[in-house]
Structures are given as structure tokens and as C-alpha cells.
């Protein structure tokens, strides 16, 4: 199927039931104003509100990943007298959230497609809030040190289920509501909250440590770090509770309702009506995006006006995701999104073991740096190996800020500004290739690089990682699949990425063999189409029409 065929079919179906004059007037005004469209990264009030509602999950994801490192250091002094945590338990509390995320991504992705976004959205945030509170209740004073870490790790798994569930939920919620011209930008904005979560996590840790400095350092009450880490973890409850009500009361999107009509269509006439509803849903979203106050009821009215001629029977079962992904044309795209995300979080350069640790950190740029950052901190002089207990913890937290600022946040924002200009496919390929280049420099010159040289290479590595595959791996499954299967596919893709992160976190000290190459990474991207301006629902509608016509032709031949 070509884009020309899709547009031709759309044009043939365009004459549908007349819509109220207010809708037509506003649509005409919107089309005229389109000649003077603002850049895609300029948000209006409704888009900014959606960003706040959906972005908090990724903020909490990154916040949690960053604070667990200083928290683990504080627990060394609280539970083990400054000695290192048992390696197996340290790996458990650090990887626990990722383990739970795999469960949450699969589970909430399936539930969102099966029961609707409205029925599920907000439940994942409730899990995050509950798990955070339970984490703060870790009874370090009554349980043994090892049991305290087990207690903490168990509730971090629960926390991960909620964080993982936010991936497919917020991606689907955002993609369902964004118009095509700004869809990638909105998703990139949502994902960029990881950068702010990382930065704020380090800042909060430094602020709370500064407040406790007199008690810990001057009075020597090192046990007070127990209060520091609980406050740092508890701060994440503020944005969570601030957006919980909005999530629980967010209505079902017009596009999701229209896609349900399409997947349940039993005739060509109903199919045509459903396609018209999808097109009008998109038009309504664009009008409301341009002027949210002008026509608050247009979306509902336009879809309902179309639904009167399309009767959906409860007995008609909608196509399942298994049937959809059995077709190779769909399966290869899912393979592309899953494998790219998985390999993204796994080191892929075969190098000597002493250099391997650094590159494992570097390639697994988000999860590796966050979970296993000691080598990087050592290279920039912020590993906290000397000084008092307070000075060591403070220095590690300061190093975290430096790591975040070294290309991490800037990379996210360049993606926001360029994703609708360059397209997703090119950003992903160039991100993989340039990250491989700087990894090669780090591998070949690790022993001889100066501190300044290491910082420069590491900054560029992070920059092209985030202005590249880290962002597009999130955006792709939210844009390339139809609404009916979007959350399931996104959950599966994200879960593959988390599996890669778990492998990196648990096998960090021993994994030194390559499991791929830069060529493998970007070649899997070639399985993915460019999704800039692409409407997967209309493409799916065309596929359904072609399948219906083929079946009808075969029936007549028999």
C-alpha cells in the first residue's frame, strides 16, 4: 500500500454526513491559519496541560533511578558502618524497579488496549505512590541490614510495575490526542521529562544533605542519613499526587473511540463511516489544538453525528493483537521497535574487560550511568573515595549533576526541536552511528585520555544518545501502530528495552563480550518506516478494506 492509495481512498470517503456549520467554520479558519503555523515545539495551553499530566511518569522514572545511587551510599553508613553493600543485594535494589517495569509494561499495555485508556489511566500512578510510601517505611532500625535491603527491594519491584505501566499508558494517551503535525514533538516533550527527573533528583539530594550537614558532620550522628534518604525519596510524592486526579478523570480520546468503531466494523459502509469518524476526530483535535476554547463540544458532536449510521454489535469481536501481528508486514515493524530498544540498553562493543566496564556504562547511557556510574564518577573525580561520610555522599551527588548536564538534558531538547524536521528514522540512525563513534574513542583511548578529553567524549556520547535512539525508540511504537494495538505494542517494545537494562545492571561486572555491532543496531531501524505525518489508523483502515475486497473476490470465484 502506498501513501497515494491511502490519500485517494481518504478523498473518496470524504463526503460524509454534513457537520454543523460551527465545525465547518472553525475548520476553515484553522486551515487558513495553517499557512502561518507556529513551530511544532510551541505548545498551547491544552498541550501544555497534557504534557504536565503525562510527563510526570517519566519524571518519576528518572528521579527514582538517580536517587537510588546516593540512597544506596547512605544505606552503607546506616546499615553497614560505611562498608559496601553486599553485591547481590545491591544489584537487587538497583535492578528491582526495572524487573517490575517489565511486568508493568506488558500488563498495562494490554489492559489499555483491551479496556480503554480511561478505565486504566491513573492506576499506574497509584501504584507508584503506594510503592514510594512503602519504600519510605523500610524499618532499618528493627530489621537486620540484609533484611532491610530485601524489604526495600521488594517494594522497588512494585514501584517498577507502576513506572513500567506509565510507558505504554502515557505514550498512548499522548499519541491519541496529538495532531499529526505535532505528535512526535509532544512525545519527545513527554520523554524529555527523564532529563528533568535526573537533574532534580540530584539537586534535591544535595539540598537535603546541606540541611543535615551540621548534624551529620559536626555532631557525628551519621545515622541521620536515614532521614535524608527518606526525605529524598518522599519528595517524588509531590508531583505524583498533584497529577493523580487529572489522570483518573481524563476522558477517553475521540480517536480511541473512533478506532473502536473501525475495528468492530462489519461492513464496508460501517468501515467508511468509521474512517470518516477518524478523519473528523483528527480535524477536531487540530482545531482544539489551535484554539481550545472555540469549540469544546465539537469532537463529541462530530463523532456522534457519524455514529448514528454505524451500528456496532456487541457480539462482534474486535481483531486481536495476535491476529494483527501474525502478518509479516506488521510483525517486522514490531521486531524493529523491540530489538532496537533492547539493543539500545546493551553494550555492543567487544573490548578488554578493564575498558568494557566503562563502555557498558556508556552505551547503556540512561540505565547504565544511573545504575552503575562509579567508573564515570571516578574518571571525573567525583567518586567519593575520600573525605568524611558526608563529604563522600555530597561529592557523589554533585557528580550526578555533572553527568546529567554532560549532554544528557541538551540531547533531549534538541530532539524536541528537530524531530518534526528531520524525522524519526534519520535521528535514530545518526544517533546510533555517532554514539558508536564516541564509544570507539573511549575504548581506544581510555588509558591515555585526560580528564578533559574523557568529559568531552562522554558529553558527546550522551548528547547523541539522547538526540538519537533513546528518544526515537520511545516515539516509534507510539506512532507507527494503529490506536487499537498501540499500547500493547508500546508495552512490548518498552519491556524489551527494560530486559536489556536488567541484563546490563545484573551482569555489569562480568559482561565483556559483544552481543552486537553498530551495524546491527541501525540496520534494525531499516525495518521501521518513517512516521512523520503518518496516520497508522487510516493505513490500517485501508488494509482492512483491501482484505475485505480480497475475501469478497475469493467468495465470488468459488
N, C-alpha and C positions, 0 to 999 in steps of 0.2 A: 504494500500500500504506500502511496506517495502522498506528500502534503497536498499536491494538486488535486488528487482524487478526494481527499478529505474536504478541502475547501469547496470543491464543486458540489459534493454531496450536501455540505452545510448550506450552500446557496440554494439548492433545490428545496431544502426543508425550511428555508427562512420564512415563507409566507404561512404563518400560523394564525391562530385566533388573535384578533386585534386587542392591543393592550390599551389601558386608559390613556387619555391624551396627556395627563401629567407625566406618565412614564416616557412617552414619546418625546415630549418637550424637553425633559431633563436629559434624555439620551442624546438628542440632537445637540443640546448645549454642551454636553460632555465631549461629543465627537469634535465639535468646533474647537473647544478648548484644548483638545488633544494636540493641536498644531503647536501649542505653546506649553507642552507638558513640562513639568518640573523634573529634574533628575530623579531617578528611581530611589535614590537614598534619602530624598526629602520626604519625611513622614508627616501625615496629617494626624489629627487628634485621635481618630478611631484606630489607626495603625499603631500609634504610639501606645495606646491603651492595650492593644493586643500584644505588643512587644513586652509590656510590663507583666501581663498575665502569663504568657507562655515562656518568657525568658527566665523566670525565677528558678525553674527546674535546673537549667544548665548552670546558673549561678551557684546553686547549692551543690551541684555535682562537683564543680571545680573547687569550691570553697572547702568541701569535705576532703577532697583528695590532697589539697595543700596543707590543711591544718593537721592531718594525721601524722605528718613527719615531725613537727615540733611537739605534738602531743605524745608521740612515742618517746621522744627525747625526755620530756618531763616525767613520763612514767618510769624511765630508767632511775631517776633520782627518788621518785616517790616509792617505788616498789623494790628496787634492786640496789639501792645505795650508790647510784651512779654507774653501775656496771651495765654492760649491754643487755638488751632483752634477749631471751632465748630465740635463736634464729627461726625455729619453726613457728613459734607463737608470734614473732614479729611479722613474719610473712603472712600469717593467718589474719591478723588485724588489718594489715595493709591491703591484702587481696580480698578480704571478706566482702567489701562493698561491690567489687567487680563480680564476684561469684553471684551475689544476689542480683546484680544488674542483668545478668544473662537470663535469669528466671523472669524478672520483671519485663524485660523487652519482649520475650516470646509471649508471655501471658497477656500483658496489656495491649500488645499489637493485635492479637487475635480477638480479644474482647471488644476493642474499639470498632473493629470491622463487623463483628457479629451483633453487637447490641447498640451500636451508635456511640458517637463521641460524647454526647450529653450525659448518657447513662453512666459513663465510666470516668470522664474527666474530673479531676479533683480527688479521686480516691487514692491516686499515687502520691499526691502531696500529703494527704492524711497519713499515709504510711511513713513518709519521710519525717513528718513532725513527731509521730509516735515513737519511731525508732531513735530520733535525736534525743527526745526526753529520756527514754530508757537507757540510752548510752550515757547520759549525764548522771544517771543513778548508780553507776558502777561502784559497788561497795568496796573500795580499795582498803578501807580500814578493818573490814571483818573477814574478807576472803583472803586466801593465800595469794601471793603475787601471780603465780601461774593461772589460778582460777579466775583472778580479776581480768587477766587478758582474754581468757576464754569467754567470760561473760561479755566483755566489750566486743569481742569479735563476732559473737552470735548476733548481737543487735546491729552490728555493722552490716551483716548479711541482710537483715530485714531492711535496713536503710537502703542498701543497694537495690532491693526489689522495687522500692518506691522511685529511686533515682532512675533505674532502668526503665520503669514504666513511663517515665516522663519523655523519653526519647521518641517513641512512636506517637504518643499522645499529642505532645506539643507540635511535633513536625506535621502531623495530620491536621490538627486544628488550624495551624497557620497556613498550610498549603490550601486547605479547603476554602479559606476566607480571602486569600490574596488574589488580586487580579494578575493575569499572566505577565504583564509588563514589570511588575514589582515582586513577583513571587520569590525569585532567587534572592533578591535583596532582603526581603523580610526574613527568610530562613537564615541568611547569613547574619543578620542582626540578632536573631534568637540565639544562634550558636556562639556569637561573639561574647555572650554573657559568661562563657567559660573564662575568658581573659580577665573580666572584672572580678569574678569569683576568686580566681587565683590571687589577684593583686590585693583584694580586700582581706582575704584570709591571712595573708602575711602582715598587712597593716594592723589588723585587729590584734594579732598575736603580739606584735611589738608594743602596741599601746597598753595592753593589759600587763605585759611584762614590766613596762616602765612604771606603771602604777604600783606593782608589787615589789619593785626593786629594793626599797628600804627594808621591807620585812624579810625578803629572801637573802639579800646580800649583807646588809648591815647587821640585822639581828640574827642571821644564820638559820632562820626557820625554813629550810629547804622543802619541808613537807607542804608548804603553802602553794607549791606548784600544782597541787591537787585542785586548788580553787582556780588557778589560772586556766588550766586546760578545760575545765567545765564551763567557765565563762566564755572562752573562745568558741567552744562547740555550741553553746547555747545561743550565741548571737545570731546564728543561722535561723533560729525560730522566728525572728522578726519579719524578714521578707516572706517567709512561708505563711505565717498567719495573716499577713497583710493582703495576700492574694488568694487565700483559700476560698473566701466567699464568692469572689468573681469567677473562679473556676467551677465551683459547684452550681452556679446559676447561669453559666454561659449557655445560650440556646444552641440548638442544633443548626449547623450551617445550611444555607439554601442549597449549596452544591451537593452536600451529602444526601439531602432529601431527594434531589433530582436524580442523583446517581442510583438511588434505590429504585426509583421508577424505571430507570433504564435496565437494570439487571433483572427486574421482575417482569419486563415487557413480554407479552405472549403473542404479539402480532406485530406486523410491520407498521401498522397505524399507531399502536402504542409506542413502538420504538421511535417513530418520528416525533410523536408528542414529547417523549422523554428527552430526545436530543434538543428539541426546541426549548424545553424547560432548562436544560443545562446551559444553552446559549444565553437565555434570558437571565439565568442566575448569574452568569459571568458579567453580563451587561449591568445588572443591578449592583453587583459588588463594585464594579468600576465607577458607577455613578455615586454610590455611597462613599467610596474611597475619595472621590473628588470633592464631594460636598455632603458629608454625612447627615446634616440637618435638613437637607432639602426634601427628602422623601423617605421617611423612616419605615413606611409600610410597603414600599414598592416591591421588595424582594418577595415577601409573602404573597402579595396580591398577584404578581406576575406568575409565580409558580402555581398558585391555586387556580388561576384562570386557565392554566393548561391542564391541570389535573382532572377537570370535570369530564374530559373526553377520554381519559385513560383510567380504566378500572383495573386495579391490581388485586388479584385473588390471593387470599392467604394461603391457599393450598399450593400455589406455585412456588417452588423452592428456588431461591436465587442461586446462580452458579457459585460453586465453592472455589476457594483459593487453590485447592489441589487440582481441580479441573483446569483452571486458568494457567497454572504454572506447568502443567503437563505439556503444553505446546512449547516447542523449542524456541520460537521467536520471543516468548515471554520468559522461559527458563534461562536463556542465555543472559538476559538483562539482569535477572536476579543473581545469577552466578557472578556476573560482573560486579554488582554492588556489594555482594557478600565477600568475595575474595579480595577485592580492593581494600575494603575496610579491615579485613583480617590481616592481610599482609602489611597494611599500614602500621599496625601495632606490634609488628615482629621485626626484629633486626634481620637484615638480609645480606650483610657483607661478611665474607669468610676472612677472618683475621686472627692474629695471635691472641691468646687469651688475655694477656695484660692490656691490650688495646681493645679487645672485644667488649669488656665491661663498659668502656666509655661509649662505644658505638651502639651498644644495646640501649644505653640511656638515650643517646642522641636520636636514633631512628624512632624509637618508641617515644617520640618527643613529648607528648602530653602525659601519658601514663608512666612512661619510664622515668622521666625527670621528676615527676611528682612522687613516685613510689620508691625510687632508687637513685637519689640525687647526690649521694655522698661524694662520688668521684668528681662530679661537676663542681660542687662546692669546694672540694679540695683544690681543684685547679685554679679557682678564682680567689682562694684564700679565705673562704668563709665556712670551713667545715667544723668549726667549733672544737678544735682539738686541744686548745689551751685556754687558761683563764679559770675564773670561778664558775660555779654551776650556772649562775645567772648569765654571766658573760658568754658562755658557750651556747646556751639556748637563744640568747638575743642575737648572737652572730649568725646562727643558722637561719633564724627568721629574716634577718637582713639579707642574707644570701638568697633566700627565696624570692624576695622582691626584685633583686638584681636579675635572677633567672627569668622572672616573669616579664621584666622590662626589656630583656635582650631579644627583641624581635617577636616576642610572644603576642602581646596585645597589638602592636602595629600590624602584624600579619593578618589578624582577624579583620582589621578595619580597612586594609587595602582590598581584601576580598569583598567587603560590603560595597565599596566604591566601584569595583571593576567587574563584578560577577555578571551584570546585565550588559556589559560592553564586550567583554572577552568571551563570555560563555563558560559553561562549567567544564567542558571536555578539555579545552586548552589549558585552563587554570590547573586542572588535575594533572595533566601530563607534564607541564613545565614544573609544577611543584615537585613531582617525583624525581625528575631528572636533575633539577638544581639541588634538591636535598641530597641526592646520591653524590653529586659533585663535592659538596662540602663535607659529607661523610668521608669521602675518599681522602680529602685533605687532612682531616682529623686522624684518619687511620695511618696515612703515610708519614705524617709529620708530628705525631703525638709526642714522641720523646723529645723532639727538638723545638716544638712551638713555645714561644714565650707566653706569658700570661695574657698580654695584649693580643697576640696572634690567636690564642685559643678563644678569647672572648669575641673577637671579630668573626671568626669562623662559626662559632656556636650561635652568635646572633643571627647571622645569615641563614644558618641551618633552620633555626626556629622560625624565622621570617617566612622562608619559602615553604616550610612545612604547613604553616597556618594560612599563608596566601597560596594555597595549593590543596593537597589531598585531604588534610584534616577538615577543612570546611566543605569541600565538594563531596566527600564521602558521606557527610550528613545530608547535604541538599539533594543529591541524586535520587535516592529511593523515595523521597517526599515529592519529587516532581515527575518521575518517569513512569510511575504506575497509576492506574485508574483509582479513583476515590474508593471504589468498592473493595480494593485489595491493598490500598496504600499503607495502612497502619500495620497489617500483617507483614508485608514485605519490608517495611522500615524496621520493624522489630527484629526480623530475622537477620537483616544486614547489620544492625547495631549489635546484636548478640554475637555475631561472628567477630566483630571488632573487639568486643569485651573478652572473648575467648583468647584472642591474640594478646590482649593486655594481661590476662591471667597467666598465660604461659611466660610472658616476659617477667612478670613480678615474681612468680614462684621459681623460675629457672634462671634467674638473673645471674647468679654467681657461677653457674656451670654451663650455660648455653653459649657455646662459642663457635658452633658450626653454622654455616649459612643455610637458610631454608628458602632461598630465592635469589633473585637478581633484580637490579633496577629495570631490566628489560621486561621481566615477568610482571612487575608492578604496573608499569604503564601500558603493557600490551593488553592486560585485562580491561583497562579503560576503553580499549577499542571495541569491546563488546557493547559499550554503552552509547546510545545516541545522544546528540546534543539536545538538551531540553529547553533551551532558551526560546520562549514563546510557544512552546509545545503544550497542547491540551490533551492529556492522556485519556480523558473521558470521551472526547469526540473521536479519538482514534479507536478506542475500544468499541464505541458505538458503530463505527464503520466496519470493524472486524465482525461484530455480531450480525450486521446486515449482510455482509458477504457470506457468512456461514449459513444464514437463513436462506439466502438465494441459492447457494450451492446445494443445500438439503432439499429445497423445493425442486430444483432441476433434476436431482437424482431420483426423487419420487416420481416425477413425470416420466423419466426414462424407463422406470420399472413398470 
